[in-house]
């Protein structure tokens, strides 16, 4: 798959940055961006506040208030998005010692964005960046829609980002552990900013995210349910102490990339039959780099000669697998490695309603080794009543691949939007969501902007 102007998606993911200072902006109509001068993000080391005529990507594209390059591949090209949402945007960062994020020329991590629409519905939506991306990555996929619905919105870069994120911290697991801390920090701060802007705290706060953002959603609802009313998990990454996790499924994929494994070896660790047409792309863009950077995060002593992405200087070298990862055996690694993963592991003990979506053709986080397992974990913890799990037939890890295979894939974003609406009805009106099921790919019709999850039940009595 290639992006506009012939830029490979893999290059965009590694190289995307936004530079330059934030320009001044001011109110354009009475009441627009009210109380702007009183807004203060608790704990922020720096913040810049701007009053803007449109907080969506339609209005922000080409400005320093978003980063369309960092959104590359997450949505289908023909996705329709709302526009015309005036309000206030706050960009800034919390104190941090790492400097991977060069957005705005700040060279400082723990960057965030908070958006406050003029016409507020009383809610707040919080997310963290997917993959190794930064705070604007889900602007088109999530921010545009929730802003149009009237929600305030907050997103974090997770405190470290880019393919060298694992270099942050001093102990194995520190970098990923920080993702959770930064999300909690931003949620608490954003709730106070909302109260400053609108005169009252949010009536509802929802956590949501894609991939690593889905992992954050799961972790937050397990560990800080007091901060949220519910969440939508879009193919969240699964970390468990003894597996499965990325380090138990990806070595087989790396081995196949290097010609040392058969298709059956991938099926054995969870990759779905029928997803083979997506494997060549993932060999070049995802499998090698993902395995080595997470192995470097949790098991840095495994191969000193290939510590992670730092072992390469060109995009091709960064994305290429390490030969040693083809034989990586998580189960046999020292107890210290498992303890590092345990620091960030999920338990399934969610404390608020959660809807999980996962594509049956995901070739990075195969659902059999991920969301299928997480659903069983939730049930084992006695929290099944708080969880709904929908498999999206024809869905894969990034919606942008639909543009290359429109006859075999469907974007998950429309199903995500339906899931968010379903969650709100569940939380706020007691409407029981449909039972867990597979959402079939329609034989015809609009799959880019339409997805029906099924009929919700009646309000719970």
Secondary structure as GFF3:
##gff-version 3
##sequence-region A 1 461
A	DSSP	three_ten_helix	4	6	.	.	.	ID=ss1
A	DSSP	alpha_helix	9	15	.	.	.	ID=ss2
A	DSSP	three_ten_helix	36	38	.	.	.	ID=ss3
A	DSSP	beta_strand	44	52	.	.	.	ID=ss4
A	DSSP	alpha_helix	57	60	.	.	.	ID=ss5
A	DSSP	three_ten_helix	68	71	.	.	.	ID=ss6
A	DSSP	beta_strand	87	94	.	.	.	ID=ss7
A	DSSP	three_ten_helix	103	105	.	.	.	ID=ss8
A	DSSP	beta_strand	111	117	.	.	.	ID=ss9
A	DSSP	beta_strand	123	128	.	.	.	ID=ss10
A	DSSP	pi_helix	139	143	.	.	.	ID=ss11
A	DSSP	alpha_helix	144	148	.	.	.	ID=ss12
A	DSSP	beta_strand	152	156	.	.	.	ID=ss13
A	DSSP	three_ten_helix	165	167	.	.	.	ID=ss14
A	DSSP	alpha_helix	174	198	.	.	.	ID=ss15
A	DSSP	beta_strand	204	210	.	.	.	ID=ss16
A	DSSP	alpha_helix	212	223	.	.	.	ID=ss17
A	DSSP	three_ten_helix	225	227	.	.	.	ID=ss18
A	DSSP	beta_strand	230	234	.	.	.	ID=ss19
A	DSSP	alpha_helix	246	257	.	.	.	ID=ss20
A	DSSP	alpha_helix	263	268	.	.	.	ID=ss21
A	DSSP	three_ten_helix	276	278	.	.	.	ID=ss22
A	DSSP	alpha_helix	279	285	.	.	.	ID=ss23
A	DSSP	alpha_helix	287	298	.	.	.	ID=ss24
A	DSSP	three_ten_helix	304	306	.	.	.	ID=ss25
A	DSSP	three_ten_helix	309	311	.	.	.	ID=ss26
A	DSSP	alpha_helix	315	319	.	.	.	ID=ss27
A	DSSP	three_ten_helix	323	327	.	.	.	ID=ss28
A	DSSP	three_ten_helix	330	332	.	.	.	ID=ss29
A	DSSP	alpha_helix	335	342	.	.	.	ID=ss30
A	DSSP	beta_strand	353	359	.	.	.	ID=ss31
A	DSSP	three_ten_helix	367	369	.	.	.	ID=ss32
A	DSSP	alpha_helix	371	380	.	.	.	ID=ss33
A	DSSP	three_ten_helix	384	386	.	.	.	ID=ss34
A	DSSP	beta_strand	387	392	.	.	.	ID=ss35
A	DSSP	three_ten_helix	399	403	.	.	.	ID=ss36
A	DSSP	alpha_helix	413	429	.	.	.	ID=ss37
A	DSSP	beta_strand	437	439	.	.	.	ID=ss38
###
